[in-house]
Amino acid sequence: MTVPNVDFGDYLRGDAAARASFVRTLGAGLERFGFVNVTGHGIDDELLARAYRVAERLFALPAADKLACEDPASGRQRGYTPFGQEKAKGYGAPDLKEFWQVGRELPPEMAPNVFPKALPEVGEAFLALYFAQERFALGLLDAVGEYLGLPRDFFRDLARNGDSILRVIHYPDVPGGVPEGAVRAAAHEDINLMTVLPASTRPGLELLTREGEWLAVTPPPGAMVCDTGDMMAHVTSGRLPATTHRVVNPGRTDGGRYSMPFFLHPRPDALLTPVTAGFGQPVRARDLLNRRLREIGVLS
């Protein structure tokens, strides 16, 4: 039982048979696991490496410098979120992580980005990665729509100028005296349409299979791990699930872990309507997002 691997180049540049095979394997993998590993995504290795180098310097800043970039009023959708602030829905102990969120700026709907003055390179590095991941994610959703038999621009129309987020996460070495049961990221489902996750600096990601077993996600070198979230499950009437996943604690000191998931969101005013009548009621993207942000403790 393994998460399928697909090459996006087959979809972009392959013949009709290669393209059809990609769409079929991608869709079946998302239906079965909610996850696929995608190579050939076109995101530059050096861009990723530079973003990780910047992330290390960012989280090494003094606590006061990071806290000056916290924005609780926006639900912490931009800027810094401190260690122990976020917890999974329905889970008592907080996650053992701190993170920084970056997005597009389209006032008045979206909050401005917040970057530390001490590291001017942060904004450039993270925004470059943000737009590279967005381009890939939108292209991947074209293939998802093709698999589902939806109009070609169905997902692009939902996500055009969407409130997507690049979340740069630091999981420090697991300290002593943490709350009982606390892990780096407790079992949860993503909120958005599609998540794009470059290889993290340490292992630990696991998904919960339909059989109720935890399966380690081990992508091939250079692959992006892609999974579907609550909004995709709602729009597709549950056909593409929001799969429960977690990041487990290491068995020993590992020097910490960094991760940079990109969460592709619809625009805030988009109406998310299930494609199958009777599955559920239409809901505004901003309303679903805000409800989930309150459930995980980042929006009051």
Buried (B, 14 or more C-beta within 10 A) or exposed (E): EEBBBBBBBBBBEBEEEBBBBBBBBBBEBBBBBBBBBBBBBEBEEEBBEBBBEBBEEBBEBEEEBBEBBBBEEBBBBBBBBBBBBBBBBEBEBBBBBBBBBBBBEEEEEBBEBBBBEEBEEBBEBBBBBBEBBBEBBBBBBBBBBBBBEBEEEBBBEBBEBBBBBBBBBBBBBBEEEBEEEBBBBBBBBBBBBBBBBBBBBBBBBBBBBEEEEEBEBEBEEBBBBBBBBBBBBBBBBBBBBBBBBBBBBBEEEBEBBBBBBBBBBBBBEBEBBBBEEEBBEEBBBBEBBBEBBEBBBBBE
